[in-house]
Amino acid sequence: MTLVLHNFFRSSTSTRLRAALNLKGLAYDYVPYVLRRGDTRRPDYLANNPAGLVPTLERDDGVVMTQSLAIIEWLEETHPEPALLPTDADGRARVRSLAYMIACEIHPLNNLRVLGYLAEMLGADETAQKEWFNHWVSTTFDALETTISRDAQTGAYCHGDAPGLADTCLYAQVWNNRRFEIETATWPTIAGIFERLDALPAFRDAAPPNQPDAA
């Protein structure tokens, strides 16, 4: 099966999906888009993804999938090894909870569309946008750090000693934080997990600066 990944190098949702694809050992054709240029608002892109967002994963059988977490869940069901979710129901609930803290609490408030609205409609300058971004990252990362630092189920990674769904979200968010000069050292458990993830080829190869459109 040929997979085509429509994405943007700096998009955290794209980064988390690239990491998941790499962990599963799945090759894909990389198609880049420039969000600020409006590439994803073109009619040909909107025909596959009416929301005009990245990433979009296209298969050679004509199936098109959107929403990074939904795609990762599909990957888990169709390519179960290596597993990104635990085998037990409690473990799966915990991993999803950690992933959703980032994907559902930080990202929707800090994505490009929101920052653009703050600037264009509310007159927020770069300083105000940075304060907004920092506030919502800190609100959730403070809670995430407390959650994982005191839970024995946390290992080298968010859940145990093998990277999974929550780690793809954490890794991508930390890279996004760097654009706004947020120091991860504030959250030592998160920082340690990120460092270990960044040493893994599957994650390092998914990092924004290592993409073909990052130059």
Contacts in CASP RR format, 6 or more apart in sequence:
PFRMAT RR
TARGET T0000
AUTHOR 0000-0000-0000
METHOD contacts of the structure
MODEL  1
MTLVLHNFFRSSTSTRLRAALNLKGLAYDYVPYVLRRGDTRRPDYLANNP
AGLVPTLERDDGVVMTQSLAIIEWLEETHPEPALLPTDADGRARVRSLAY
MIACEIHPLNNLRVLGYLAEMLGADETAQKEWFNHWVSTTFDALETTISR
DAQTGAYCHGDAPGLADTCLYAQVWNNRRFEIETATWPTIAGIFERLDAL
PAFRDAAPPNQPDAA
1 59 0 8 1.000
1 60 0 8 1.000
1 61 0 8 1.000
2 29 0 8 1.000
2 59 0 8 1.000
2 60 0 8 1.000
3 21 0 8 1.000
3 26 0 8 1.000
3 27 0 8 1.000
3 28 0 8 1.000
3 29 0 8 1.000
3 57 0 8 1.000
3 58 0 8 1.000
3 59 0 8 1.000
3 60 0 8 1.000
4 28 0 8 1.000
4 29 0 8 1.000
4 31 0 8 1.000
4 57 0 8 1.000
4 58 0 8 1.000
4 59 0 8 1.000
4 60 0 8 1.000
5 14 0 8 1.000
5 17 0 8 1.000
5 18 0 8 1.000
5 21 0 8 1.000
5 28 0 8 1.000
5 29 0 8 1.000
5 30 0 8 1.000
5 31 0 8 1.000
5 55 0 8 1.000
5 56 0 8 1.000
5 57 0 8 1.000
5 58 0 8 1.000
6 31 0 8 1.000
6 33 0 8 1.000
6 45 0 8 1.000
6 48 0 8 1.000
6 49 0 8 1.000
6 54 0 8 1.000
6 55 0 8 1.000
6 56 0 8 1.000
6 57 0 8 1.000
6 58 0 8 1.000
7 14 0 8 1.000
7 17 0 8 1.000
7 18 0 8 1.000
7 30 0 8 1.000
7 31 0 8 1.000
7 32 0 8 1.000
7 33 0 8 1.000
7 54 0 8 1.000
7 55 0 8 1.000
7 56 0 8 1.000
8 14 0 8 1.000
8 32 0 8 1.000
8 33 0 8 1.000
8 34 0 8 1.000
8 35 0 8 1.000
8 54 0 8 1.000
8 213 0 8 1.000
9 32 0 8 1.000
9 208 0 8 1.000
9 209 0 8 1.000
9 211 0 8 1.000
9 212 0 8 1.000
9 213 0 8 1.000
9 214 0 8 1.000
10 176 0 8 1.000
10 179 0 8 1.000
10 208 0 8 1.000
10 214 0 8 1.000
11 35 0 8 1.000
11 54 0 8 1.000
11 55 0 8 1.000
12 107 0 8 1.000
12 172 0 8 1.000
12 173 0 8 1.000
12 175 0 8 1.000
12 176 0 8 1.000
13 53 0 8 1.000
13 54 0 8 1.000
13 55 0 8 1.000
13 68 0 8 1.000
13 103 0 8 1.000
13 107 0 8 1.000
13 172 0 8 1.000
14 54 0 8 1.000
14 55 0 8 1.000
14 68 0 8 1.000
15 168 0 8 1.000
15 171 0 8 1.000
15 172 0 8 1.000
15 175 0 8 1.000
15 176 0 8 1.000
15 206 0 8 1.000
15 207 0 8 1.000
15 208 0 8 1.000
16 68 0 8 1.000
16 72 0 8 1.000
16 103 0 8 1.000
16 168 0 8 1.000
16 169 0 8 1.000
16 171 0 8 1.000
16 172 0 8 1.000
16 206 0 8 1.000
17 55 0 8 1.000
17 57 0 8 1.000
17 68 0 8 1.000
17 71 0 8 1.000
17 72 0 8 1.000
17 168 0 8 1.000
18 205 0 8 1.000
18 206 0 8 1.000
18 211 0 8 1.000
19 167 0 8 1.000
19 168 0 8 1.000
19 171 0 8 1.000
19 172 0 8 1.000
19 202 0 8 1.000
19 203 0 8 1.000
19 206 0 8 1.000
20 71 0 8 1.000
20 72 0 8 1.000
20 75 0 8 1.000
20 84 0 8 1.000
20 165 0 8 1.000
20 168 0 8 1.000
21 28 0 8 1.000
21 75 0 8 1.000
21 206 0 8 1.000
22 201 0 8 1.000
22 202 0 8 1.000
22 203 0 8 1.000
22 205 0 8 1.000
22 206 0 8 1.000
23 82 0 8 1.000
23 84 0 8 1.000
23 163 0 8 1.000
23 164 0 8 1.000
23 168 0 8 1.000
23 202 0 8 1.000
24 75 0 8 1.000
24 79 0 8 1.000
24 82 0 8 1.000
24 84 0 8 1.000
25 202 0 8 1.000
26 75 0 8 1.000
26 79 0 8 1.000
28 57 0 8 1.000
30 211 0 8 1.000
30 212 0 8 1.000
32 211 0 8 1.000
32 212 0 8 1.000
32 213 0 8 1.000
33 39 0 8 1.000
33 40 0 8 1.000
33 45 0 8 1.000
33 54 0 8 1.000
34 213 0 8 1.000
35 54 0 8 1.000
35 112 0 8 1.000
36 112 0 8 1.000
39 45 0 8 1.000
40 46 0 8 1.000
40 49 0 8 1.000
40 52 0 8 1.000
40 53 0 8 1.000
40 54 0 8 1.000
41 52 0 8 1.000
45 52 0 8 1.000
45 56 0 8 1.000
46 52 0 8 1.000
48 56 0 8 1.000
48 58 0 8 1.000
48 64 0 8 1.000
49 56 0 8 1.000
49 64 0 8 1.000
49 66 0 8 1.000
51 66 0 8 1.000
53 66 0 8 1.000
55 66 0 8 1.000
55 68 0 8 1.000
55 71 0 8 1.000
56 64 0 8 1.000
56 65 0 8 1.000
56 66 0 8 1.000
57 64 0 8 1.000
57 65 0 8 1.000
57 66 0 8 1.000
57 71 0 8 1.000
58 64 0 8 1.000
58 65 0 8 1.000
59 65 0 8 1.000
65 71 0 8 1.000
65 74 0 8 1.000
68 103 0 8 1.000
69 99 0 8 1.000
69 103 0 8 1.000
69 165 0 8 1.000
72 84 0 8 1.000
72 165 0 8 1.000
72 168 0 8 1.000
75 84 0 8 1.000
76 83 0 8 1.000
76 84 0 8 1.000
76 85 0 8 1.000
76 165 0 8 1.000
82 162 0 8 1.000
83 162 0 8 1.000
83 164 0 8 1.000
84 163 0 8 1.000
84 164 0 8 1.000
84 165 0 8 1.000
84 168 0 8 1.000
85 91 0 8 1.000
85 92 0 8 1.000
85 95 0 8 1.000
85 96 0 8 1.000
85 164 0 8 1.000
85 165 0 8 1.000
86 92 0 8 1.000
86 94 0 8 1.000
86 95 0 8 1.000
86 159 0 8 1.000
91 153 0 8 1.000
91 159 0 8 1.000
94 151 0 8 1.000
94 153 0 8 1.000
94 159 0 8 1.000
95 158 0 8 1.000
95 159 0 8 1.000
95 164 0 8 1.000
95 165 0 8 1.000
95 166 0 8 1.000
96 165 0 8 1.000
96 166 0 8 1.000
98 144 0 8 1.000
98 147 0 8 1.000
98 148 0 8 1.000
98 158 0 8 1.000
98 159 0 8 1.000
98 166 0 8 1.000
98 169 0 8 1.000
98 170 0 8 1.000
99 165 0 8 1.000
99 166 0 8 1.000
99 168 0 8 1.000
99 169 0 8 1.000
101 140 0 8 1.000
101 143 0 8 1.000
101 144 0 8 1.000
101 147 0 8 1.000
102 140 0 8 1.000
102 144 0 8 1.000
102 166 0 8 1.000
102 169 0 8 1.000
102 170 0 8 1.000
102 173 0 8 1.000
103 169 0 8 1.000
105 136 0 8 1.000
105 139 0 8 1.000
105 140 0 8 1.000
106 136 0 8 1.000
106 137 0 8 1.000
106 140 0 8 1.000
106 141 0 8 1.000
106 173 0 8 1.000
107 173 0 8 1.000
108 114 0 8 1.000
109 132 0 8 1.000
109 136 0 8 1.000
110 132 0 8 1.000
110 133 0 8 1.000
110 136 0 8 1.000
110 137 0 8 1.000
110 176 0 8 1.000
115 129 0 8 1.000
115 132 0 8 1.000
115 133 0 8 1.000
116 129 0 8 1.000
118 124 0 8 1.000
118 128 0 8 1.000
118 129 0 8 1.000
118 132 0 8 1.000
119 125 0 8 1.000
119 129 0 8 1.000
124 132 0 8 1.000
130 180 0 8 1.000
130 181 0 8 1.000
133 180 0 8 1.000
133 182 0 8 1.000
134 180 0 8 1.000
134 182 0 8 1.000
137 173 0 8 1.000
137 177 0 8 1.000
137 180 0 8 1.000
137 182 0 8 1.000
138 182 0 8 1.000
138 186 0 8 1.000
141 186 0 8 1.000
141 187 0 8 1.000
141 190 0 8 1.000
142 187 0 8 1.000
144 170 0 8 1.000
144 187 0 8 1.000
144 190 0 8 1.000
145 187 0 8 1.000
145 188 0 8 1.000
145 189 0 8 1.000
145 190 0 8 1.000
148 154 0 8 1.000
148 158 0 8 1.000
148 189 0 8 1.000
148 190 0 8 1.000
148 193 0 8 1.000
149 188 0 8 1.000
149 189 0 8 1.000
153 159 0 8 1.000
153 160 0 8 1.000
154 160 0 8 1.000
154 189 0 8 1.000
155 161 0 8 1.000
156 193 0 8 1.000
156 196 0 8 1.000
157 163 0 8 1.000
157 164 0 8 1.000
157 166 0 8 1.000
157 167 0 8 1.000
157 193 0 8 1.000
157 196 0 8 1.000
157 197 0 8 1.000
158 164 0 8 1.000
158 166 0 8 1.000
158 167 0 8 1.000
158 170 0 8 1.000
158 193 0 8 1.000
159 166 0 8 1.000
163 197 0 8 1.000
163 200 0 8 1.000
163 202 0 8 1.000
163 203 0 8 1.000
167 193 0 8 1.000
167 197 0 8 1.000
167 203 0 8 1.000
168 203 0 8 1.000
170 190 0 8 1.000
170 193 0 8 1.000
170 194 0 8 1.000
170 197 0 8 1.000
171 194 0 8 1.000
171 197 0 8 1.000
171 198 0 8 1.000
171 203 0 8 1.000
171 206 0 8 1.000
171 207 0 8 1.000
172 206 0 8 1.000
174 184 0 8 1.000
174 190 0 8 1.000
174 194 0 8 1.000
175 207 0 8 1.000
175 208 0 8 1.000
177 184 0 8 1.000
184 190 0 8 1.000
184 191 0 8 1.000
184 194 0 8 1.000
185 191 0 8 1.000
197 203 0 8 1.000
198 204 0 8 1.000
198 207 0 8 1.000
204 210 0 8 1.000
208 214 0 8 1.000
END
